C-alpha cells in the first residue's frame, strides 16, 4: 500500500498494488490534483500469508 500524506498528516493520495511475484515494481499514483508542498510517502508491503513489512516513510517535495 502506498500513501501520500501532506506534512500535516492529511491523506492526499493512496494506491494499493497487487503482485504475485517479489521484486521491484512501478505503481501509478496520480498527482494531478496535488498542490505543491512538502509530503511524506508511506509504503507498506503485505505478503500472501498476511505478514507485513516494516513501514517505510520518505519525505518529498512537489514543485510545479
C-alpha distance (Angstrom), angle and dihedral (degrees) to the residues before:
residue distance angle dihedral
X1 . . .
X2 3.79 . .
X3 3.80 122.7 .
X4 3.79 127.8 -177.9
X5 3.79 113.0 -157.2
X6 3.78 129.7 -175.0
X7 3.82 112.5 -126.3
X8 3.80 90.0 -97.6
X9 3.86 85.2 62.3
X10 3.81 94.3 -108.8
X11 3.83 112.1 148.7
X12 3.81 110.1 -116.1
X13 3.82 103.7 168.2
X14 3.79 137.0 0.3
X15 3.81 135.6 -172.3
X16 3.79 135.2 -179.8
X17 3.79 118.5 -154.0
X18 3.81 122.6 -160.5
X19 3.80 116.6 -158.4
X20 3.79 132.8 167.0
X21 3.81 96.7 -156.9
X22 3.79 134.7 53.5
X23 3.79 122.3 -117.3
X24 3.77 142.0 68.6
X25 3.79 119.7 -24.2
X26 3.78 143.1 174.2
X27 3.80 118.7 -126.8
X28 3.80 123.0 -170.0
X29 3.81 114.7 -130.2
X30 3.78 113.8 175.7
X31 3.80 114.9 -132.8
X32 3.81 94.3 174.0
X33 3.82 95.7 116.6
X34 3.81 97.2 32.8
X35 3.79 115.9 114.6
X36 3.83 119.3 -137.0
X37 3.80 115.8 -88.6
X38 3.78 145.9 92.4
X39 3.80 119.3 -45.0
X40 3.79 142.3 171.3
X41 3.83 121.6 -134.7
X42 3.84 113.9 -151.1
X43 3.82 119.6 -163.4
X44 3.80 124.9 -171.6
X45 3.82 126.5 175.4
X46 3.82 125.5 -154.5
X47 3.81 122.0 -170.4
X48 3.82 128.3 -147.6
X49 3.82 92.4 -89.1
X50 3.81 91.5 52.6
X51 3.81 97.6 -106.3
X52 3.81 112.0 145.3
X53 3.77 130.6 -145.4
X54 3.76 123.8 -128.9
X55 3.80 107.1 -83.4
X56 3.79 115.8 -105.7
X57 3.81 121.2 -150.3
X58 3.80 125.0 -169.1
X59 3.78 126.8 -177.3
X60 3.79 117.1 -134.6
X61 3.77 139.6 170.8
X62 3.79 125.6 -139.6
X63 3.79 117.3 -151.1
X64 3.79 128.3 179.4
